[in-house]
Amino acid sequence: MERRSEPRFETQKTVILTLLEENGATLPALAVEFSGSGMRLILSRSVPIGAAVKVEPDDSMILGEVCNCQPHSSGFLVGLKLNQVLSNLSELARLNRRLLGEDASPIEWIGARSRR
């Protein structure tokens, strides 16, 4: 009987894992499973349980915490509890540039007035 509250999906996605508590050490990882609130990665080294991490797949950033870490045939299988997921970061960066006036298109700003 399945006791999980949400479905899990298998994947084979290369990501970058950053250990936020170890001076920002970065490690290549392979994401092998994910759900709405968790992720499993294969890493070449063990990581401490409870460590805060950042995972960067493609155009996203995921913040989470290491729940478990066990030896695996390819290194270490690491389970993460996901806390925050930001996706479409290139669009967010583009919007920030526009708001700061660094990448403004004149057509998009027609009729806009400053509140200064």
Order of alpha helices (4+ residues) and beta strands (2+ residues): beta-beta-beta-beta-beta-beta-alpha-alpha
